[in-house]
């Protein structure tokens, strides 16, 4: 089975940097995915890691260590619009298993 | 390029009724997955279809079923509705082409919000 843990809530200030951690235990692994979900909207894809290391996409970066079952999403230069839920998901065979999400609140 | 389309967007049913939800994937996407999202449990996997075959199924009772048509459109059905079935039902599609960039990335529809009274 899959077990995915991420913090329930985080707060940060506009312009700051925030790191959202995700740990997982899985019986199968086909990539680690991060999604963003604004209230009342569908999740949207942010990034994914298949191999260990850092993937950078503009203000967003994601890191993976498969041996440690650990990933993080790094958000730089935070903006108010970044207030959302961030979902960590482990890819298995033809499925994604999601964590319960981290609600990030960005304040002025 | 049109996104994933789900209908209806909102619906209200009473206990014991049944409901059918529809999903049209992105053109060219052959894999369709369904998820249930509730505040307490988050996103939970229901099932996944590829080329009209169910390839994977989550841990939900048999009241939850689905199917996929030859044009990749998919439907899910919930029979004998219970109060606890109130949730946002999300459909997602993916490309599933070996070696293609981002082939396994899921693109979600806006969801169907079901309220059971």
gemmi code that builds the backbone of each chain (N, CA, C; Angstrom):
import gemmi

chains = {
    "A": [
        ("UNK", (0.817, -1.194, 0.000), (0.000, 0.000, 0.000), (0.855, 1.249, 0.000)),
        ("UNK", (0.180, 2.381, 0.082), (0.870, 3.655, 0.040), (0.537, 4.436, 1.307)),
        ("UNK", (1.513, 5.147, 1.852), (1.293, 6.050, 2.965), (2.048, 7.334, 2.681)),
        ("UNK", (1.321, 8.432, 2.613), (1.936, 9.706, 2.255), (1.624, 10.726, 3.334)),
        ("UNK", (2.667, 11.381, 3.858), (2.495, 12.354, 4.927), (3.007, 13.721, 4.507)),
        ("UNK", (2.231, 14.731, 4.767), (2.623, 16.111, 4.552), (1.930, 16.964, 5.598)),
        ("UNK", (2.528, 18.117, 5.952), (1.902, 18.945, 6.994), (0.522, 19.415, 6.555)),
        ("UNK", (-0.345, 19.617, 7.538), (-1.714, 20.001, 7.237), (-1.810, 21.455, 6.797)),
        ("UNK", (-1.095, 22.329, 7.509), (-1.161, 23.757, 7.221), (0.203, 24.393, 7.360)),
        ("UNK", (0.416, 25.452, 6.576), (1.618, 26.272, 6.722), (1.236, 27.710, 6.435)),
        ("UNK", (1.947, 28.632, 7.052), (1.739, 30.057, 6.766), (3.064, 30.683, 6.396)),
        ("UNK", (3.012, 31.687, 5.550), (4.216, 32.373, 5.124), (3.847, 33.792, 4.699)),
        ("UNK", (4.861, 34.595, 4.523), (4.663, 36.000, 4.176), (4.986, 36.227, 2.705)),
        ("UNK", (4.265, 37.133, 2.098), (4.503, 37.501, 0.709), (5.978, 37.838, 0.499)),
        ("UNK", (6.560, 37.299, -0.580), (7.958, 37.558, -0.891), (8.933, 36.566, -0.274)),
        ("UNK", (8.450, 35.766, 0.676), (9.321, 34.819, 1.370), (9.476, 33.527, 0.567)),
        ("UNK", (10.220, 32.573, 1.143), (10.406, 31.242, 0.578), (9.776, 30.238, 1.540)),
        ("UNK", (9.101, 29.237, 1.009), (8.512, 28.212, 1.864), (8.813, 26.833, 1.285)),
        ("UNK", (9.056, 25.883, 2.162), (9.339, 24.504, 1.758), (8.263, 23.585, 2.335)),
        ("UNK", (7.605, 22.839, 1.482), (6.567, 21.901, 1.908), (7.130, 20.496, 1.751)),
        ("UNK", (7.198, 19.784, 2.855), (7.782, 18.442, 2.855), (6.742, 17.352, 2.642)),
        ("UNK", (7.200, 16.257, 2.104), (6.343, 15.102, 1.871), (7.176, 13.832, 2.075)),
        ("UNK", (6.697, 12.962, 2.927), (7.347, 11.663, 3.083), (6.378, 10.577, 2.656)),
        ("UNK", (6.929, 9.498, 2.122), (6.037, 8.453, 1.608), (6.640, 7.080, 1.840)),
        ("UNK", (5.749, 6.120, 1.950), (6.121, 4.711, 1.980), (5.259, 4.045, 0.926)),
        ("UNK", (5.882, 3.335, 0.027), (5.121, 2.815, -1.099), (5.626, 1.456, -1.515)),
        ("UNK", (4.701, 0.658, -2.065), (5.076, -0.664, -2.574), (5.432, -0.600, -4.047)),
        ("UNK", (5.180, 0.499, -4.680), (5.538, 0.695, -6.085), (5.786, 2.157, -6.314)),
        ("UNK", (6.697, 2.509, -7.192), (7.028, 3.921, -7.383), (7.244, 4.205, -8.862)),
        ("UNK", (6.503, 5.208, -9.338), (6.638, 5.617, -10.734), (6.630, 7.132, -10.818)),
        ("UNK", (7.313, 7.772, -9.867), (7.394, 9.222, -9.900), (6.693, 9.875, -8.726)),
        ("UNK", (7.139, 11.072, -8.370), (6.562, 11.856, -7.282), (6.040, 13.141, -7.900)),
        ("UNK", (4.761, 13.416, -7.676), (4.093, 14.525, -8.337), (3.648, 15.554, -7.306)),
        ("UNK", (3.641, 16.813, -7.729), (3.083, 17.899, -6.917), (1.990, 18.601, -7.713)),
        ("UNK", (0.856, 18.814, -7.033), (-0.267, 19.515, -7.624), (-0.646, 20.685, -6.720)),
        ("UNK", (-1.211, 21.707, -7.334), (-1.738, 22.856, -6.607), (-3.252, 22.877, -6.775)),
        ("UNK", (-3.958, 23.158, -5.692), (-5.412, 23.234, -5.782), (-5.915, 24.449, -5.037)),
        ("UNK", (-6.482, 25.410, -5.784), (-7.132, 26.545, -5.160), (-8.532, 26.132, -4.728)),
        ("UNK", (-9.034, 26.809, -3.720), (-10.345, 26.481, -3.163), (-11.408, 26.488, -4.257)),
        ("UNK", (-12.168, 25.402, -4.332), (-13.253, 25.320, -5.297), (-12.828, 25.014, -6.719)),
        ("UNK", (-11.540, 24.736, -6.905), (-11.061, 24.460, -8.257), (-10.441, 23.065, -8.337)),
        ("UNK", (-10.137, 22.646, -9.562), (-9.499, 21.345, -9.769), (-8.005, 21.434, -9.479)),
        ("UNK", (-7.386, 20.327, -9.093), (-5.928, 20.319, -8.926), (-5.255, 20.570, -10.270)),
        ("UNK", (-4.164, 21.324, -10.242), (-3.379, 21.554, -11.456), (-1.945, 21.102, -11.223)),
        ("UNK", (-1.364, 20.510, -12.234), (-0.035, 19.921, -12.157), (1.027, 20.996, -11.978)),
        ("UNK", (1.966, 20.761, -11.046), (3.081, 21.679, -10.849), (4.397, 21.074, -11.332)),
        ("UNK", (4.715, 19.885, -10.822), (6.006, 19.290, -11.173), (6.016, 17.813, -10.846)),
        ("UNK", (7.000, 17.099, -11.411), (7.196, 15.724, -10.985), (8.667, 15.340, -11.079)),
        ("UNK", (9.049, 14.405, -10.209), (10.407, 13.875, -10.153), (10.357, 12.365, -10.299)),
        ("UNK", (11.168, 11.867, -11.193), (11.307, 10.423, -11.325), (12.642, 9.970, -10.734)),
        ("UNK", (13.670, 10.775, -10.953), (14.999, 10.478, -10.437), (15.324, 11.405, -9.259)),
        ("UNK", (16.300, 10.997, -8.454), (16.717, 11.815, -7.316), (17.252, 13.161, -7.804)),
        ("UNK", (17.008, 14.181, -7.001), (17.570, 15.489, -7.321), (16.527, 16.566, -7.369)),
        ("UNK", (16.960, 17.709, -7.854), (16.137, 18.907, -7.859), (15.662, 19.232, -9.274)),
        ("UNK", (14.363, 19.517, -9.388), (13.783, 19.974, -10.651), (13.302, 21.402, -10.428)),
        ("UNK", (13.741, 22.316, -11.284), (13.367, 23.721, -11.101), (12.480, 24.192, -12.237)),
        ("UNK", (11.397, 24.907, -11.843), (10.469, 25.453, -12.837), (10.076, 26.836, -12.375)),
        ("UNK", (10.830, 27.830, -12.767), (10.499, 29.187, -12.378), (10.592, 29.364, -10.875)),
        ("UNK", (9.511, 29.848, -10.267), (9.505, 30.064, -8.809), (9.341, 28.766, -8.010)),
        ("UNK", (9.052, 27.675, -8.706), (8.785, 26.418, -8.031), (9.929, 25.425, -8.304)),
        ("UNK", (10.333, 24.701, -7.266), (11.323, 23.631, -7.400), (10.822, 22.433, -6.614)),
        ("UNK", (11.159, 21.243, -7.089), (10.803, 20.048, -6.333), (12.016, 19.139, -6.247)),
        ("UNK", (12.166, 18.531, -5.078), (13.320, 17.668, -4.785), (12.834, 16.283, -4.436)),
        ("UNK", (13.617, 15.266, -4.808), (13.258, 13.885, -4.491), (14.479, 13.114, -4.009)),
        ("UNK", (14.290, 12.342, -2.940), (15.256, 11.340, -2.507), (14.504, 10.025, -2.388)),
        ("UNK", (14.694, 9.136, -3.320), (13.964, 7.866, -3.316), (14.399, 6.964, -2.166)),
        ("UNK", (15.693, 6.992, -1.835), (16.187, 6.136, -0.752), (15.590, 6.540, 0.593)),
        ("UNK", (15.274, 7.808, 0.743), (14.708, 8.303, 2.006), (13.187, 8.417, 1.942)),
        ("UNK", (12.583, 8.182, 0.795), (11.141, 8.333, 0.680), (10.716, 9.753, 1.014)),
        ("UNK", (11.408, 10.722, 0.433), (11.235, 12.112, 0.843), (11.251, 13.030, -0.372)),
        ("UNK", (10.358, 13.998, -0.336), (10.314, 15.024, -1.367), (9.964, 16.352, -0.717)),
        ("UNK", (10.334, 17.417, -1.361), (9.831, 18.717, -0.939), (9.539, 19.584, -2.152)),
        ("UNK", (8.613, 20.512, -1.938), (8.276, 21.534, -2.926), (8.726, 22.868, -2.357)),
        ("UNK", (9.526, 23.587, -3.114), (10.053, 24.879, -2.678), (9.394, 25.986, -3.502)),
        ("UNK", (8.796, 26.925, -2.822), (8.165, 28.051, -3.498), (8.915, 29.331, -3.118)),
        ("UNK", (9.406, 30.032, -4.119), (10.175, 31.262, -3.879), (9.338, 32.483, -4.232)),
        ("UNK", (9.749, 33.621, -3.678), (9.099, 34.899, -3.990), (7.579, 34.757, -3.915)),
        ("UNK", (7.128, 34.304, -2.764), (5.716, 34.001, -2.589), (4.818, 35.175, -2.958)),
        ("UNK", (3.703, 34.837, -3.589), (2.692, 35.823, -3.953), (1.388, 35.414, -3.291)),
        ("UNK", (0.494, 36.390, -3.156), (-0.793, 36.109, -2.512), (-1.528, 34.986, -3.239)),
        ("UNK", (-1.384, 34.940, -4.560), (-2.100, 33.930, -5.342), (-1.574, 32.513, -5.092)),
        ("UNK", (-0.459, 32.393, -4.380), (0.072, 31.067, -4.052), (-0.677, 30.428, -2.883)),
        ("UNK", (-1.571, 31.179, -2.247), (-2.397, 30.605, -1.184), (-3.281, 29.530, -1.803)),
        ("UNK", (-3.063, 28.294, -1.391), (-3.740, 27.145, -2.008), (-3.363, 25.904, -1.223)),
        ("UNK", (-3.953, 24.774, -1.626), (-3.558, 23.486, -1.071), (-2.551, 22.854, -2.021)),
        ("UNK", (-1.492, 22.284, -1.473), (-0.449, 21.640, -2.281), (-0.462, 20.142, -1.995)),
        ("UNK", (-0.663, 19.385, -3.046), (-0.863, 17.946, -2.928), (0.361, 17.199, -3.428)),
        ("UNK", (0.875, 16.336, -2.587), (1.971, 15.449, -2.945), (1.338, 14.123, -3.386)),
        ("UNK", (1.831, 13.534, -4.456), (1.242, 12.293, -4.954), (2.332, 11.360, -5.443)),
        ("UNK", (2.159, 10.084, -5.142), (3.099, 9.064, -5.593), (2.492, 8.319, -6.757)),
        ("UNK", (3.248, 8.185, -7.827), (2.768, 7.478, -8.999), (3.023, 5.984, -8.865)),
        ("UNK", (1.978, 5.220, -9.114), (2.111, 3.769, -9.153), (1.773, 3.313, -10.566)),
        ("UNK", (1.383, 2.054, -10.713), (0.991, 1.590, -12.044), (-0.366, 2.166, -12.397)),
        ("UNK", (-0.396, 3.070, -13.311), (-1.590, 3.707, -13.862), (-2.422, 4.469, -12.838)),
        ("UNK", (-1.859, 4.792, -11.678), (-2.609, 5.556, -10.670), (-1.693, 6.555, -9.990)),
        ("UNK", (-2.316, 7.527, -9.343), (-1.608, 8.408, -8.420), (-2.271, 8.285, -7.064)),
        ("UNK", (-1.478, 8.148, -6.019), (-1.984, 8.157, -4.649), (-1.587, 9.485, -4.028)),
        ("UNK", (-2.594, 10.206, -3.546), (-2.369, 11.560, -3.047), (-2.277, 11.602, -1.527)),
        ("UNK", (-1.431, 12.524, -1.028), (-1.500, 12.886, 0.372), (-2.723, 13.768, 0.583)),
        ("UNK", (-2.982, 14.136, 1.857), (-4.176, 14.925, 2.145), (-3.994, 16.409, 1.850)),
        ("UNK", (-2.782, 16.792, 1.486), (-2.566, 18.170, 1.069), (-2.094, 19.071, 2.192)),
        ("UNK", (-1.340, 20.085, 1.821), (-0.872, 21.109, 2.756), (-1.505, 22.432, 2.363)),
        ("UNK", (-2.293, 23.001, 3.273), (-2.924, 24.287, 3.006), (-1.919, 25.396, 3.312)),
        ("UNK", (-1.526, 26.131, 2.306), (-0.578, 27.230, 2.472), (-1.324, 28.563, 2.457)),
        ("UNK", (-1.121, 29.344, 3.491), (-1.716, 30.671, 3.560), (-0.606, 31.709, 3.478)),
        ("UNK", (-0.676, 32.547, 2.446), (0.307, 33.612, 2.272), (-0.312, 34.918, 2.728)),
        ("UNK", (0.357, 35.584, 3.651), (-0.165, 36.848, 4.181), (0.707, 38.017, 3.725)),
        ("UNK", (0.099, 39.228, 3.678), (0.853, 40.403, 3.194), (1.987, 40.757, 4.153)),
    ],
    "B": [
        ("UNK", (-6.927, 23.630, -27.373), (-7.172, 22.232, -27.008), (-8.092, 22.198, -25.794)),
        ("UNK", (-9.255, 21.576, -25.911), (-10.209, 21.539, -24.817), (-9.647, 20.699, -23.681)),
        ("UNK", (-10.019, 21.067, -22.441), (-9.566, 20.328, -21.272), (-10.478, 19.155, -20.997)),
        ("UNK", (-10.384, 18.651, -19.768), (-11.239, 17.561, -19.334), (-12.594, 18.155, -18.940)),
        ("UNK", (-13.652, 17.604, -19.500), (-14.996, 18.129, -19.258), (-15.805, 17.147, -18.438)),
        ("UNK", (-16.373, 17.642, -17.331), (-17.203, 16.796, -16.485), (-18.612, 17.381, -16.399)),
        ("UNK", (-19.584, 16.485, -16.484), (-20.979, 16.904, -16.312), (-21.719, 15.886, -15.454)),
        ("UNK", (-22.703, 16.320, -14.648), (-23.010, 17.723, -14.374), (-22.008, 18.313, -13.375)),
        ("UNK", (-21.974, 19.603, -13.221), (-21.066, 20.224, -12.268), (-21.592, 20.124, -10.831)),
        ("UNK", (-22.874, 20.228, -10.683), (-23.485, 20.145, -9.348), (-24.750, 19.302, -9.441)),
        ("UNK", (-24.971, 18.505, -8.406), (-26.220, 17.762, -8.348), (-26.554, 17.403, -6.909)),
        ("UNK", (-27.839, 17.322, -6.667), (-28.351, 16.967, -5.346), (-29.232, 15.741, -5.491)),
        ("UNK", (-28.963, 14.742, -4.669), (-29.729, 13.499, -4.679), (-30.148, 13.173, -3.246)),
        ("UNK", (-31.063, 12.230, -3.131), (-31.461, 11.766, -1.808), (-30.959, 10.337, -1.589)),
        ("UNK", (-30.872, 9.971, -0.335), (-30.389, 8.628, 0.014), (-31.170, 7.562, -0.742)),
        ("UNK", (-30.462, 6.551, -1.214), (-31.100, 5.451, -1.915), (-31.150, 5.615, -3.422)),
        ("UNK", (-31.014, 6.852, -3.894), (-31.021, 7.076, -5.339), (-29.692, 6.655, -5.946)),
        ("UNK", (-29.629, 6.709, -7.261), (-28.371, 6.436, -7.939), (-28.012, 7.629, -8.821)),
        ("UNK", (-26.733, 7.727, -9.161), (-26.266, 8.876, -9.937), (-25.248, 8.412, -10.969)),
        ("UNK", (-25.257, 9.066, -12.124), (-24.269, 8.811, -13.175), (-23.552, 10.106, -13.504)),
        ("UNK", (-22.234, 10.056, -13.480), (-21.399, 11.223, -13.789), (-20.621, 10.944, -15.064)),
        ("UNK", (-20.424, 11.996, -15.850), (-19.780, 11.821, -17.145), (-18.481, 12.603, -17.241)),
        ("UNK", (-17.550, 12.068, -18.016), (-16.235, 12.699, -18.180), (-15.774, 12.544, -19.624)),
        ("UNK", (-15.427, 13.658, -20.257), (-14.815, 13.626, -21.585), (-13.355, 14.036, -21.442)),
        ("UNK", (-12.411, 13.142, -21.754), (-10.994, 13.441, -21.563), (-10.480, 14.386, -22.646)),
        ("UNK", (-9.257, 14.838, -22.455), (-8.584, 15.629, -23.472), (-8.430, 14.763, -24.719)),
        ("UNK", (-8.638, 15.361, -25.875), (-8.533, 14.613, -27.121), (-7.167, 13.936, -27.230)),
        ("UNK", (-7.190, 12.624, -27.507), (-5.945, 11.874, -27.616), (-5.530, 11.172, -26.348)),
        ("UNK", (-6.117, 11.550, -25.214), (-5.821, 10.883, -23.944), (-6.668, 9.624, -23.854)),
        ("UNK", (-6.001, 8.513, -23.552), (-6.713, 7.243, -23.524), (-6.949, 6.716, -22.118)),
        ("UNK", (-6.254, 7.286, -21.148), (-6.429, 6.848, -19.759), (-7.313, 7.841, -19.027)),
        ("UNK", (-8.312, 7.311, -18.337), (-9.211, 8.147, -17.538), (-9.264, 7.586, -16.118)),
        ("UNK", (-9.041, 8.458, -15.150), (-9.089, 8.070, -13.734), (-10.174, 8.863, -13.026)),
        ("UNK", (-10.727, 8.253, -11.986), (-11.740, 8.916, -11.169), (-11.264, 8.963, -9.719)),
        ("UNK", (-11.511, 10.108, -9.090), (-11.150, 10.303, -7.690), (-12.330, 10.910, -6.932)),
        ("UNK", (-12.413, 10.565, -5.656), (-13.383, 11.196, -4.769), (-12.608, 12.114, -3.823)),
        ("UNK", (-13.077, 13.339, -3.665), (-12.405, 14.267, -2.762), (-13.363, 14.745, -1.681)),
        ("UNK", (-12.993, 14.526, -0.430), (-13.746, 15.005, 0.724), (-12.792, 15.725, 1.649)),
        ("UNK", (-13.310, 16.662, 2.478), (-12.433, 17.405, 3.387), (-11.661, 16.504, 4.340)),
        ("UNK", (-12.263, 15.419, 4.781), (-11.599, 14.581, 5.775), (-10.596, 13.600, 5.189)),
        ("UNK", (-10.871, 13.085, 4.017), (-10.046, 12.026, 3.424), (-9.178, 12.496, 2.278)),
        ("UNK", (-9.377, 13.703, 1.786), (-8.586, 14.159, 0.654), (-9.010, 13.455, -0.627)),
        ("UNK", (-8.064, 13.347, -1.551), (-8.319, 12.710, -2.841), (-8.111, 11.203, -2.724)),
        ("UNK", (-9.151, 10.451, -3.010), (-9.044, 8.996, -2.948), (-9.356, 8.396, -4.315)),
        ("UNK", (-8.513, 7.468, -4.715), (-8.621, 6.845, -6.032), (-9.799, 5.893, -6.094)),
        ("UNK", (-10.606, 6.052, -7.139), (-11.750, 5.159, -7.357), (-11.406, 4.068, -8.365)),
        ("UNK", (-11.137, 4.449, -9.611), (-10.741, 3.491, -10.640), (-10.109, 4.208, -11.818)),
        ("UNK", (-9.469, 3.392, -12.665), (-8.797, 3.909, -13.845), (-9.109, 3.016, -15.027)),
        ("UNK", (-9.387, 3.643, -16.179), (-9.718, 2.930, -17.396), (-8.747, 3.286, -18.506)),
        ("UNK", (-8.473, 2.302, -19.312), (-7.610, 2.491, -20.484), (-8.139, 1.579, -21.580)),
        ("UNK", (-8.399, 2.147, -22.723), (-8.937, 1.387, -23.860), (-10.112, 0.514, -23.441)),
        ("UNK", (-11.054, 1.128, -22.746), (-12.327, 0.513, -22.344), (-12.171, -0.586, -21.285)),
        ("UNK", (-10.962, -0.743, -20.726), (-10.727, -1.772, -19.707), (-10.368, -1.112, -18.375)),
        ("UNK", (-10.945, -1.642, -17.305), (-10.584, -1.138, -15.983), (-9.242, -1.749, -15.605)),
        ("UNK", (-8.228, -0.920, -15.451), (-6.888, -1.438, -15.159), (-6.607, -1.458, -13.656)),
        ("UNK", (-7.283, -0.598, -12.923), (-6.988, -0.491, -11.504), (-8.225, -0.006, -10.764)),
        ("UNK", (-8.376, -0.472, -9.541), (-9.555, -0.116, -8.766), (-9.132, 0.209, -7.346)),
        ("UNK", (-9.714, 1.254, -6.777), (-9.427, 1.637, -5.405), (-10.285, 0.851, -4.438)),
        ("UNK", (-10.189, 1.227, -3.182), (-10.855, 0.501, -2.115), (-12.232, 1.092, -1.822)),
        ("UNK", (-13.130, 0.984, -2.754), (-14.491, 1.482, -2.594), (-15.466, 0.310, -2.771)),
        ("UNK", (-16.657, 0.411, -2.152), (-17.624, -0.685, -2.281), (-18.141, -0.819, -3.706)),
        ("UNK", (-18.771, -1.969, -3.954), (-19.267, -2.270, -5.284), (-20.350, -1.330, -5.785)),
        ("UNK", (-20.888, -0.488, -4.900), (-21.890, 0.495, -5.334), (-21.278, 1.500, -6.325)),
        ("UNK", (-19.973, 1.597, -6.295), (-19.265, 2.504, -7.191), (-18.791, 1.701, -8.407)),
        ("UNK", (-19.182, 2.136, -9.576), (-18.777, 1.443, -10.793), (-18.503, 2.455, -11.884)),
        ("UNK", (-17.871, 1.985, -12.926), (-17.578, 2.889, -14.026), (-17.434, 2.122, -15.315)),
        ("UNK", (-17.258, 2.890, -16.391), (-16.980, 2.280, -17.679), (-16.361, 3.330, -18.592)),
        ("UNK", (-15.755, 2.814, -19.653), (-15.162, 3.716, -20.632), (-15.623, 3.280, -22.011)),
        ("UNK", (-15.910, 4.248, -22.843), (-16.402, 3.976, -24.180), (-15.264, 4.006, -25.196)),
        ("UNK", (-15.573, 3.605, -26.414), (-14.525, 3.498, -27.435), (-13.919, 4.859, -27.790)),
        ("UNK", (-14.631, 5.937, -27.514), (-14.075, 7.276, -27.791), (-13.356, 7.844, -26.564)),
        ("UNK", (-13.090, 6.987, -25.586), (-12.371, 7.304, -24.339), (-13.218, 8.053, -23.311)),
        ("UNK", (-14.410, 8.487, -23.684), (-15.291, 9.098, -22.678), (-15.605, 8.066, -21.599)),
        ("UNK", (-15.800, 8.576, -20.386), (-16.027, 7.650, -19.277), (-17.218, 8.107, -18.450)),
        ("UNK", (-17.855, 7.159, -17.821), (-18.937, 7.434, -16.866), (-18.647, 6.675, -15.580)),
        ("UNK", (-19.089, 7.256, -14.467), (-19.088, 6.491, -13.225), (-20.488, 6.549, -12.630)),
        ("UNK", (-20.838, 5.488, -11.946), (-22.169, 5.349, -11.376), (-22.049, 5.023, -9.896)),
        ("UNK", (-22.896, 5.642, -9.110), (-22.989, 5.286, -7.693), (-24.435, 4.912, -7.418)),
        ("UNK", (-24.639, 3.712, -6.951), (-26.003, 3.253, -6.664), (-26.269, 3.319, -5.159)),
        ("UNK", (-27.535, 3.286, -4.809), (-27.964, 3.289, -3.414), (-27.169, 4.313, -2.603)),
        ("UNK", (-27.320, 5.555, -2.980), (-26.526, 6.637, -2.391), (-26.679, 6.714, -0.879)),
        ("UNK", (-25.554, 7.017, -0.230), (-25.514, 7.233, 1.217), (-25.052, 8.667, 1.473)),
        ("UNK", (-25.354, 9.150, 2.685), (-24.957, 10.518, 3.030), (-23.460, 10.727, 2.849)),
        ("UNK", (-22.682, 9.700, 3.185), (-21.225, 9.796, 3.103), (-20.676, 9.858, 1.693)),
        ("UNK", (-21.555, 9.691, 0.712), (-21.093, 9.790, -0.687), (-21.028, 11.241, -1.150)),
        ("UNK", (-21.501, 12.155, -0.327), (-21.403, 13.576, -0.666), (-19.934, 13.944, -0.803)),
        ("UNK", (-19.566, 14.447, -1.956), (-18.151, 14.707, -2.234), (-18.018, 15.398, -3.575)),
        ("UNK", (-16.787, 15.790, -3.853), (-16.422, 16.269, -5.192), (-15.821, 15.090, -5.939)),
        ("UNK", (-16.381, 14.739, -7.076), (-15.874, 13.634, -7.878), (-15.090, 14.211, -9.049)),
        ("UNK", (-13.813, 13.855, -9.069), (-12.906, 14.401, -10.063), (-12.503, 13.338, -11.064)),
        ("UNK", (-12.528, 13.734, -12.310), (-12.057, 12.882, -13.383), (-10.745, 13.470, -13.896)),
        ("UNK", (-9.829, 12.612, -14.284), (-8.550, 13.075, -14.819), (-8.159, 12.197, -15.995)),
        ("UNK", (-7.498, 12.794, -16.975), (-7.032, 11.994, -18.105), (-5.526, 12.168, -18.274)),
        ("UNK", (-4.915, 11.197, -18.918), (-3.481, 11.275, -19.191), (-3.190, 10.638, -20.539)),
        ("UNK", (-2.012, 10.997, -21.070), (-1.662, 10.609, -22.441), (-1.272, 9.138, -22.545)),
        ("UNK", (-0.445, 8.672, -21.608), (-0.039, 7.265, -21.555), (0.626, 6.782, -22.830)),
        ("UNK", (1.527, 7.575, -23.365), (2.302, 7.134, -24.520), (3.730, 6.915, -24.056)),
        ("UNK", (4.248, 5.706, -24.259), (5.564, 5.341, -23.757), (6.621, 6.319, -24.214)),
        ("UNK", (7.341, 6.883, -23.238), (8.447, 7.771, -23.552), (8.062, 9.200, -23.842)),
        ("UNK", (6.788, 9.491, -23.953), (6.379, 10.870, -24.261), (6.568, 11.761, -23.050)),
        ("UNK", (6.980, 12.977, -23.285), (7.191, 13.937, -22.213), (5.904, 14.155, -21.452)),
        ("UNK", (5.960, 13.986, -20.128), (4.772, 14.221, -19.309), (3.643, 13.259, -19.564)),
        ("UNK", (3.973, 12.055, -20.042), (2.920, 11.125, -20.441), (2.031, 10.706, -19.291)),
        ("UNK", (2.580, 10.625, -18.095), (1.797, 10.147, -16.964), (1.193, 11.257, -16.133)),
        ("UNK", (1.304, 12.483, -16.585), (0.742, 13.588, -15.827), (-0.767, 13.594, -15.974)),
        ("UNK", (-1.464, 13.667, -14.845), (-2.916, 13.733, -14.864), (-3.380, 15.170, -15.037)),
        ("UNK", (-4.356, 15.352, -15.923), (-5.037, 16.639, -16.054), (-6.460, 16.454, -15.556)),
        ("UNK", (-6.829, 17.250, -14.572), (-8.129, 17.084, -13.929), (-9.206, 17.965, -14.560)),
        ("UNK", (-10.438, 17.456, -14.517), (-11.591, 18.272, -14.822), (-11.997, 19.074, -13.598)),
        ("UNK", (-13.009, 19.925, -13.773), (-13.452, 20.801, -12.684), (-14.237, 20.057, -11.612)),
        ("UNK", (-14.681, 18.852, -11.937), (-15.354, 18.035, -10.928), (-16.863, 18.117, -10.973)),
        ("UNK", (-17.476, 17.111, -10.385), (-18.927, 17.086, -10.179), (-19.161, 17.053, -8.680)),
        ("UNK", (-19.821, 18.078, -8.169), (-20.057, 18.135, -6.720), (-21.418, 17.516, -6.415)),
        ("UNK", (-21.373, 16.389, -5.716), (-22.577, 15.627, -5.368), (-22.940, 15.878, -3.909)),
        ("UNK", (-24.180, 16.240, -3.693), (-24.715, 16.377, -2.335), (-25.824, 15.357, -2.160)),
        ("UNK", (-25.706, 14.531, -1.131), (-26.724, 13.523, -0.846), (-27.470, 13.941, 0.420)),
        ("UNK", (-28.793, 14.088, 0.292), (-29.608, 14.532, 1.436), (-30.390, 13.377, 2.046)),
    ],
}
model = gemmi.Model(1)
for chain_id, residues in chains.items():
    chain = gemmi.Chain(chain_id)
    for i, (resn, *xyz) in enumerate(residues, 1):
        res = gemmi.Residue()
        res.name, res.seqid = resn, gemmi.SeqId(i, " ")
        for name, pos in zip(("N", "CA", "C"), xyz):
            atom = gemmi.Atom()
            atom.name, atom.element = name, gemmi.Element(name[0])
            atom.pos, atom.b_iso = gemmi.Position(*pos), 0.0
            res.add_atom(atom)
        chain.add_residue(res)
    model.add_chain(chain)
structure = gemmi.Structure()
structure.add_model(model)
structure.setup_entities()
